[in-house]
Amino acid sequence: MITDEPPVVTRVATVCTGNICRSPMAEVVFRDLVERDERLRATVIVSSAGTARWHEGAPMDPRARRALDRAGLRGAGSPAAYADAAYLDAHDVVVVMTREHRDDVLARRRRGVGQVILLRDLIDETDLDLADPYYGTDEDFDECLAVIRRAGQRWTSEFLRRRDAGSSAV
């Protein structure tokens, strides 16, 4: 059966504190994974924001950009944005970097649908929080990015598995 209905779009947000390190790196990684898969390309939109307003409008931290460049990820992240209730309510899936981010997001969301996922839960790691590389070295940014990449790969494969099985959960 052929239908003219547009595909259902899933809006994914990656969230950290200031939205200049972890969440914009995650945005670039998730977006890259989505763009590489034709099954996801037209149905998943990725953005990022922060739980604090510290850097609103600022570009990604240059060290985060360099980590992405070293990994061959050239996509641009969005300028830093604030994850207010309207932003969070507009997303179906919110991937957070720490338990504190998860608590902030859950407290701000007004709508009870969608998922809030702790990034490290995606890869079954015992250390639940993804450390902020902001005060660290290039190696810290590279390690952070490696965790984000593993989680992103896991999320996209799980998303496709559940979607193909007809589940509404993401």
PLY file of the C-alpha trace (Angstrom):
ply
format ascii 1.0
element vertex 170
property float x
property float y
property float z
element edge 169
property int vertex1
property int vertex2
end_header
0.00 0.00 0.00
1.39 3.40 -0.98
0.61 6.34 1.25
1.16 10.06 0.91
1.50 10.49 4.67
4.83 11.93 5.74
7.04 9.69 7.89
6.76 10.05 11.65
9.61 12.24 12.84
11.40 11.60 16.12
13.02 14.66 17.69
16.11 13.88 19.75
17.82 16.35 22.09
21.22 15.86 23.69
21.59 17.81 26.92
24.48 18.73 29.22
25.12 21.73 31.47
26.44 24.60 29.34
25.89 23.10 25.88
29.41 23.75 24.62
31.18 20.40 25.19
29.35 17.11 25.74
25.92 17.78 24.26
27.13 19.50 21.06
29.61 16.63 20.53
26.72 14.21 21.04
24.58 16.24 18.64
27.25 15.95 15.93
27.76 12.23 16.58
24.04 11.37 16.61
23.41 13.54 13.54
26.26 11.83 11.68
24.86 8.39 12.52
21.39 9.47 11.39
22.71 10.91 8.12
24.61 7.72 7.36
21.48 5.55 7.58
18.81 6.09 4.94
16.20 4.57 7.25
16.84 7.34 9.79
17.69 10.30 7.58
14.12 11.52 7.03
12.73 10.47 10.40
15.16 11.66 13.09
16.09 15.26 13.91
18.86 15.92 16.44
19.63 19.09 18.39
21.32 20.01 21.68
20.85 22.33 24.64
22.09 22.95 28.16
20.47 22.99 31.58
22.22 26.31 32.36
22.18 29.58 30.44
25.92 30.21 30.87
26.89 30.06 27.19
23.67 30.80 25.27
24.47 31.61 21.65
28.13 30.61 21.98
29.76 28.16 19.58
31.01 24.77 20.63
34.15 24.79 22.80
37.19 24.72 20.44
38.56 21.64 22.24
35.32 19.77 21.56
35.51 20.83 17.92
39.10 19.60 17.68
38.13 16.24 19.21
35.40 15.86 16.59
37.85 16.86 13.85
40.40 14.29 15.06
37.63 11.67 14.86
36.73 12.73 11.30
33.36 14.22 12.30
32.97 17.49 10.42
29.33 18.30 11.18
28.53 21.53 12.97
26.82 21.62 16.32
24.13 24.17 17.09
25.02 27.35 19.00
24.53 26.87 22.73
20.86 26.92 23.71
18.95 26.69 26.96
16.85 23.58 27.63
13.71 25.26 28.91
10.35 23.51 29.26
9.22 24.42 25.73
12.42 23.04 24.19
12.25 19.82 26.21
8.54 19.30 25.54
9.19 19.58 21.80
11.47 16.51 21.87
10.51 12.84 21.90
13.84 11.64 23.27
16.20 13.58 25.53
19.64 12.06 26.05
21.35 13.52 29.13
24.96 13.26 30.27
24.49 12.99 34.07
21.90 12.05 36.66
21.69 15.73 37.65
20.80 16.62 34.05
18.16 13.90 34.09
16.64 15.32 37.27
16.67 18.87 35.83
15.05 17.73 32.59
12.36 15.69 34.33
11.55 18.63 36.60
11.24 21.05 33.64
9.21 18.94 31.24
5.50 19.61 31.37
4.45 16.91 28.97
4.52 13.36 30.22
5.37 11.62 26.95
8.73 10.84 25.48
11.88 9.45 27.02
14.71 10.87 29.08
17.73 8.62 28.74
21.03 8.75 30.61
23.71 8.43 27.92
25.75 5.81 29.74
22.64 3.66 30.25
22.79 3.09 26.51
26.08 1.24 26.84
25.57 -0.42 30.22
28.50 1.32 31.89
28.83 1.25 35.65
29.84 4.93 35.96
26.50 6.53 35.18
27.63 10.13 34.68
29.69 11.22 31.68
32.39 13.47 33.13
32.59 17.02 31.84
35.87 17.42 29.93
35.73 21.25 30.25
38.57 21.46 32.80
40.50 18.61 31.20
42.94 17.92 28.41
42.52 16.98 24.76
42.66 13.35 25.92
39.67 13.97 28.19
37.71 15.37 25.23
38.71 12.37 23.09
37.64 9.92 25.83
34.33 11.74 26.28
33.75 11.59 22.54
34.54 7.86 22.45
31.83 7.19 25.06
29.37 9.37 23.14
30.12 7.50 19.90
29.51 4.10 21.52
26.26 5.33 23.02
25.14 6.89 19.74
25.78 3.67 17.83
23.85 1.72 20.41
20.94 4.20 20.38
20.58 4.18 16.59
20.68 0.39 16.36
18.20 0.01 19.25
15.94 2.70 17.77
15.84 0.88 14.43
15.28 -2.51 16.10
12.32 -1.21 18.10
10.87 0.75 15.21
11.08 -2.26 12.90
9.39 -4.36 15.60
6.54 -1.85 15.73
7.28 -0.51 19.19
6.54 3.11 19.96
9.37 3.19 22.51
12.57 4.70 21.28
0 1
1 2
2 3
3 4
4 5
5 6
6 7
7 8
8 9
9 10
10 11
11 12
12 13
13 14
14 15
15 16
16 17
17 18
18 19
19 20
20 21
21 22
22 23
23 24
24 25
25 26
26 27
27 28
28 29
29 30
30 31
31 32
32 33
33 34
34 35
35 36
36 37
37 38
38 39
39 40
40 41
41 42
42 43
43 44
44 45
45 46
46 47
47 48
48 49
49 50
50 51
51 52
52 53
53 54
54 55
55 56
56 57
57 58
58 59
59 60
60 61
61 62
62 63
63 64
64 65
65 66
66 67
67 68
68 69
69 70
70 71
71 72
72 73
73 74
74 75
75 76
76 77
77 78
78 79
79 80
80 81
81 82
82 83
83 84
84 85
85 86
86 87
87 88
88 89
89 90
90 91
91 92
92 93
93 94
94 95
95 96
96 97
97 98
98 99
99 100
100 101
101 102
102 103
103 104
104 105
105 106
106 107
107 108
108 109
109 110
110 111
111 112
112 113
113 114
114 115
115 116
116 117
117 118
118 119
119 120
120 121
121 122
122 123
123 124
124 125
125 126
126 127
127 128
128 129
129 130
130 131
131 132
132 133
133 134
134 135
135 136
136 137
137 138
138 139
139 140
140 141
141 142
142 143
143 144
144 145
145 146
146 147
147 148
148 149
149 150
150 151
151 152
152 153
153 154
154 155
155 156
156 157
157 158
158 159
159 160
160 161
161 162
162 163
163 164
164 165
165 166
166 167
167 168
168 169
